[in-house]
Amino acid sequence: MKTTDKIIIIDLEATCWQGPVPQGQENEIIEIGLAVLDTLTGTISKNKGILIRPQRSKVSPFCTELTTITQELLDSKGVSFEEAIEQLVDEYQPDLYTWASYGQYDLNMLKKQCNSFGVPYPMGDEHINVKVLFADVYGLKKPTGMNGALHMLNFPLEGTHHRGVDDAKNIARILHWCLQN
């Protein structure tokens, strides 16, 4: 039985390019942003970002412009994907909890990269797509992006958009609003 008094929110950042993926490279996770939402109190804790050194791609100038993450930052402060998943498992025990992300991208990307790197998928089966949930609860005809949802709720964007550590916290705030309404 999954515990639902706490939900783990994940927001991934990955290598990206303006235009097609360069020959010999692939989209790869470079940050796992995490936050834990206490569904009873709305308290957000254990908010952190795990930086990951890409092994099959390089951070493009476009990616740095979008995320503020540089190749140099990942070279000096990043860990391997395997180490990042170990940290996630050790610190969050994610298989014991329901988890959430904004949209389906994070779920698909995490499964794809775990499969590609031969790393066991760490998350539980119960996933909440906050993008779809927000659209349902708010009564939208079609889902909106995280920034749009924050704007509709009159919640200021906290931190830097497209930084996993900050987006995870912002998504947790949207999820908490959804659960209250």
C-alpha positions as CSV (number, residue, x, y, z in Angstrom):
1,M,0.0,0.0,0.0
2,K,1.5,3.3,-1.1
3,T,1.5,6.1,1.4
4,T,-0.3,9.2,0.0
5,D,0.3,11.6,2.9
6,K,3.6,12.4,1.1
7,I,4.0,12.6,-2.6
8,I,7.4,12.9,-4.3
9,I,7.5,15.5,-7.1
10,I,10.2,15.0,-9.8
11,D,11.2,17.5,-12.6
12,L,13.9,16.5,-15.0
13,E,16.1,18.6,-17.1
14,A,17.8,17.0,-20.1
15,T,20.3,18.0,-22.8
16,C,18.6,19.7,-25.6
17,W,19.4,21.6,-28.8
18,Q,17.8,24.1,-31.0
19,G,16.9,21.9,-34.0
20,P,17.9,18.3,-34.5
21,V,19.9,16.2,-32.0
22,P,23.6,16.4,-33.2
23,Q,25.0,13.2,-34.7
24,G,26.3,10.8,-32.1
25,Q,24.5,12.5,-29.2
26,E,21.2,11.8,-27.5
27,N,18.8,13.5,-25.0
28,E,20.1,12.8,-21.5
29,I,19.0,13.7,-18.0
30,I,21.3,16.4,-16.5
31,E,19.2,17.3,-13.4
32,I,16.7,15.4,-11.3
33,G,14.8,18.1,-9.3
34,L,13.0,16.7,-6.3
35,A,10.5,17.9,-3.7
36,V,8.3,16.1,-1.2
37,L,4.8,17.4,-0.6
38,D,3.0,16.7,2.7
39,T,-0.5,16.4,1.4
40,L,-2.0,17.2,4.8
41,T,-0.2,20.4,5.6
42,G,1.1,21.6,2.2
43,T,4.6,21.7,3.5
44,I,7.3,21.1,0.9
45,S,10.5,19.5,2.1
46,K,13.6,17.7,0.8
47,N,13.7,20.1,-2.2
48,K,17.0,19.5,-4.0
49,G,18.5,19.0,-7.4
50,I,20.8,16.2,-8.3
51,L,23.2,17.3,-11.1
52,I,24.2,14.6,-13.6
53,R,27.2,14.5,-15.8
54,P,26.0,13.5,-19.3
55,Q,27.8,10.5,-20.8
56,R,26.3,10.5,-24.3
57,S,25.9,14.2,-25.0
58,K,27.2,17.7,-24.3
59,V,25.3,20.7,-22.9
60,S,24.5,23.0,-25.8
61,P,24.5,26.8,-25.6
62,F,20.7,26.6,-26.2
63,C,20.4,24.2,-23.3
64,T,22.4,26.5,-21.0
65,E,20.3,29.4,-22.1
66,L,17.1,27.5,-21.2
67,T,18.2,25.9,-17.9
68,T,21.2,28.0,-16.8
69,I,23.1,24.6,-16.5
70,T,26.5,24.6,-18.1
71,Q,28.8,21.7,-19.1
72,E,31.4,23.1,-16.7
73,L,28.9,22.9,-13.8
74,L,28.1,19.3,-14.6
75,D,31.8,18.4,-15.1
76,S,32.6,19.8,-11.6
77,K,29.5,19.1,-9.6
78,G,27.6,16.4,-11.5
79,V,27.5,12.7,-10.6
80,S,26.9,9.7,-13.0
81,F,23.3,8.8,-13.8
82,E,23.8,5.6,-11.8
83,E,25.0,7.6,-8.7
84,A,22.0,10.0,-9.1
85,I,19.5,7.1,-9.1
86,E,21.3,5.6,-6.0
87,Q,21.0,9.0,-4.2
88,L,17.3,9.2,-5.2
89,V,16.6,5.7,-3.8
90,D,18.7,6.2,-0.6
91,E,17.2,9.6,0.3
92,Y,13.6,9.3,-1.0
93,Q,12.7,5.6,-1.1
94,P,10.6,6.5,-4.1
95,D,9.1,3.0,-4.6
96,L,7.2,3.5,-1.3
97,Y,5.3,6.6,-2.5
98,T,3.1,8.0,-5.2
99,W,5.1,10.3,-7.3
100,A,4.1,13.2,-9.6
101,S,5.5,15.3,-12.4
102,Y,4.1,18.0,-14.7
103,G,3.1,16.1,-17.8
104,Q,4.2,12.6,-19.1
105,Y,7.7,13.6,-20.3
106,D,9.5,13.0,-17.0
107,L,8.0,9.5,-16.5
108,N,8.9,8.5,-20.1
109,M,12.4,10.0,-20.0
110,L,13.3,8.4,-16.7
111,K,12.1,5.0,-17.9
112,K,13.9,5.4,-21.2
113,Q,17.2,6.4,-19.7
114,C,17.0,3.7,-17.0
115,N,16.5,1.2,-19.7
116,S,19.2,2.6,-21.9
117,F,21.8,2.6,-19.1
118,G,20.7,-0.7,-17.6
119,V,19.7,0.9,-14.3
120,P,16.7,-0.5,-12.4
121,Y,13.7,1.9,-12.6
122,P,13.4,3.4,-9.1
123,M,9.9,4.8,-9.0
124,G,6.6,3.3,-7.7
125,D,3.8,2.5,-10.1
126,E,1.5,5.2,-9.0
127,H,2.2,8.4,-10.9
128,I,0.2,11.7,-10.9
129,N,0.3,13.8,-14.1
130,V,-0.1,17.2,-12.5
131,K,-0.6,18.8,-15.9
132,V,-3.7,16.7,-16.6
133,L,-4.9,16.9,-13.0
134,F,-4.7,20.7,-13.0
135,A,-6.6,21.0,-16.3
136,D,-9.4,18.7,-14.8
137,V,-9.6,20.5,-11.4
138,Y,-9.4,24.0,-12.9
139,G,-11.9,23.1,-15.7
140,L,-9.6,23.7,-18.7
141,K,-10.5,22.4,-22.1
142,K,-6.8,21.6,-22.7
143,P,-3.8,21.4,-20.4
144,T,-1.5,24.4,-19.9
145,G,2.2,24.5,-19.0
146,M,3.5,24.9,-15.5
147,N,4.1,28.6,-15.9
148,G,0.5,29.0,-17.2
149,A,-0.9,27.1,-14.2
150,L,1.1,29.2,-11.7
151,H,-0.2,32.4,-13.5
152,M,-3.8,31.2,-13.3
153,L,-3.4,30.5,-9.6
154,N,-1.7,33.9,-9.0
155,F,1.3,32.0,-7.6
156,P,4.7,33.6,-8.4
157,L,7.3,31.5,-10.1
158,E,9.8,30.7,-7.4
159,G,13.4,30.2,-8.5
160,T,14.5,29.7,-12.1
161,H,12.1,28.1,-14.7
162,H,13.7,25.0,-16.3
163,R,15.8,24.2,-13.2
164,G,14.6,20.9,-11.8
165,V,15.1,21.9,-8.2
166,D,12.9,25.0,-8.6
167,D,10.3,23.5,-10.9
168,A,9.8,20.5,-8.6
169,K,8.8,23.0,-5.8
170,N,6.6,25.0,-8.1
171,I,4.8,21.8,-9.3
172,A,4.4,20.7,-5.6
173,R,2.5,24.1,-5.0
174,I,0.2,23.4,-8.0
175,L,-0.4,19.8,-6.9
176,H,-1.3,21.0,-3.4
177,W,-3.8,23.4,-4.8
178,C,-5.3,20.6,-6.9
179,L,-5.6,18.3,-3.9
180,Q,-7.3,21.1,-1.8
181,N,-9.9,21.9,-4.6
